[in-house]
């Protein structure tokens, strides 16, 4: 029988306890791709407002938003402040809060259900969704 070694990444912070919606935290590592029970997890060390540090998983929506806001090199994310958002979502038939770590200028576009960074150039699809929602779109 063959075994694979599991890598310890340290203590994880608890959602809704250690960090909550509307908190502002600081990214403290470039992240690591760790093999978990359900596939690859993107694990990042974050620093809380009170100075405590711990690990969290960044979901793909978080990663996409941070790439849009800070660029695709996660080393350059270290020291950046991000805001925590929690959205009630249906996950495997249960309504749970899904947590996101987002660029500080990010808002939730109610029409498209997507996070967008205010001031960032909108794609044609984002413009169309905003117009359909009755929002004014600049050129």
N, C-alpha and C positions, 0 to 999 in steps of 0.2 A: 504494500500500500504506500502511496506517495502522499506527502503532506506539503502544504504550502505555509510559509511563514506569514503570520499576520503582523502588520506594523502598528505599533501603538503611537497615537498622535497626541495624547494628552487628554485633559478633561474637557468635556463638552458643556457648554452653557445650556440652560433650560429655557425653552420658549415660554413666553408669558410670565416667567419668574425673573430670570437674570436680565432679559431684555424683552421689551414690549413695543407695541406700535407707537410711533412718533418719537422713539428714542433716537439719539444721534450717537453713533459709535464710530470707532476708527479702525480701519483695516490695518492689521499688524503683521501680516505675512503675505507672501506671494501665492499661497495656497498649495495644496498637494492633492493629487488624484489618488484616492485610496479605494482599493477594492473592498466593497461592503457586501452584505448579504443579498442586496438587491441590485448589484451592479457597481459601477464606478461612482464615487462620491467626491465632490469638490470641497475639500475641507480647508477653511481659512481660520486663522487666529484673529480675533477682534479684541479691541480694548474698549471697555465700558466707560461711561462718564465718571464712575467712581474709581477708575484706575485698574480694576480687576481685568484679567485677560482669560480667554477661553476659546475653545473651538466651536465653530458652527459649520453647517453644510450650506453652501451656496447653490441654489437650484439654477436651472438653465436660464430662466427669466432674469434672475439676478445677474448672472454672468453677462447676458446680452446687454442689459442696461448699463453695466459698468464698462463694457467695451465701448458702447456708444458715448458714454460720458467721459471716460478717462483714457481710452485707447486699449489696444489688444495686448499690451505687455503688463501682466499683473504685478511685476516688480514695481512698476510706477504707481500702482494703487496703494502701496504701503504708505501709511500716514494720512491717507485721504479719509475725510469724514463722510459717512453715508447715513441715510435715514432708514429707519426700520418701518416697514409697512406690513400690516396684517390684513389679509383679505379672506373672508369666509367663503370657502369653496367646497364643492362636492368632490370628495376623494374616496373612491371605492365605496360609494353609496353612503358615506358619512359626511356631515357638514363639519369641517374643521377649519381652524385658522391656518392659512399658509403664510409664512413669513418671507419677506423680501428685503434685501439690503440694497438700497437704491441711491443713485446720484442725488445730491441734495435738491436739485431743480426739477426733479421728476414729479409728474402728476399722473393720475389715472384718467385716461380719456374714457368717459362714461359711454360714449357711442360705440367705440371699438373694443372696449375692455382691455386696452393695452396701456402700458406705462409709456409716457413720452416725456422727453426732457424739454422743458420750456426754454425757448430761445434757440434750440437746435433746429436746423433746417428740416422741414417735414418732407417725407417721401410723397409721391403722387397718391399712393393708397391712403396715407394718413390724412392728406388734404381732403380727399374724397370723403373719408369717414367723418371728418370734422364738419364738412359742408352738409352732409346728410343729417348731422346732429344739430344743424342750425347755428354752428359756431362760425364766427367771421375768420376767414383765412386770408392772410397777407401773401403777397407774391414773393 
